Amino acid sequence: MNYLDSHCHINDETYNEGLDAVLDNMLNNKVTKAMIVCVTLDDYYRTLKIKKDGISFKKAIGVYPEYTNMSENEFSKYLELMKEVDAIGEIGLDYHWYPETKDKQKELFIRQIKIANELNKPIIVHAREAMNDCYEILKQYRTKGVLHCYSGSSELAKEFVKLGYYISIAGPVTWKNAKEPLEVVKNVPLDRLLIETDSPYLTPEPNRGKRNEPTNVIYVAKRIANELNIDEEILLKQINENYDALLG
Ligand SMILES: [Zn+2]
């Protein structure tokens, strides 16, 4: 029974210290696949150095919604790296932190979806307090991908699934006040579900308050299996198939 983390940032500077222990933990707990998401160019170069026998890493890069003012010169550097990675992301819309750049965010998002389609690569979508706009864009510019750390309603989750997207569930599903994430879990078909940590953020219970790491994906899996009343083994088998289907 092997776990996977479909979205983490162990290339983040927070792991300059202790990365070896993080990787050992993964191996010892059978977290054998992970998608490392690069937000900056430095993230990408740090990712290239992350290796561990027994763990298969994939990587993604994309221009985050924060960077709507990026120069064309800088963008072209991202574009070159997009050709080297397994997925384009995280890209999307964040109206929580950057409400003043909505239109520019949409433009940047659409531009990168088109690039992903040209490169025939899946997208990893970041959407925060922007679910409806995100849905409209993804409906118009069909592509394959995943809604990472999904934080929308279960109704909308079903609509994303109809468009062919995967829904990835992160640590908040384990938190004591989790309600919506559990509704989502129950309403998304198993063959569209993914799990992640988004490390170093959003640490699941019982480790909340500590730096997150991919091994904590175990708690996400256990909480989902428990809620769905299914064998964890069956859940993980399907999640592994979903991950491979999305990222090939
Ligand atoms: Zn992320």
Boltz pocket constraint, residues with backbone or C-beta under 6 A from the ligand:
constraints:
  - pocket:
      binder: B
      contacts: [[A, 7], [A, 8], [A, 9], [A, 37], [A, 90], [A, 198]]
      max_distance: 6.0
